[in-house]
Amino acid sequence: MSVQRSTVVLVHGGWHGSWCWAEVVPLLDRQGLSVRTIDLPSIDADPDDRSALSGDAAAVAFLCSPEAGYING
């Protein structure tokens, strides 16, 4: 029987990118967790673009879906 690793998805905040998790990812990996990070599409968006939030939400939703191939559903 194989043991399935839990997956942690790390999502950055404003004015950051997936790079901000560089020191955290190895720590979680050593604890036996599978880690995924994402660069949100709004990183380069106009600050007045209110649609950026829905694009970010869609990107995270896809990363967490079985279709992305990272997380079992």
Secondary structure, DSSP 8 states (H G I E B T S, - for coil): ------EEEEE--TT--GGGGTTHHHHHHHTT-EEEEE--GGGGS-TT-TTHHHHHHHHHHHHTSGGGTSS--
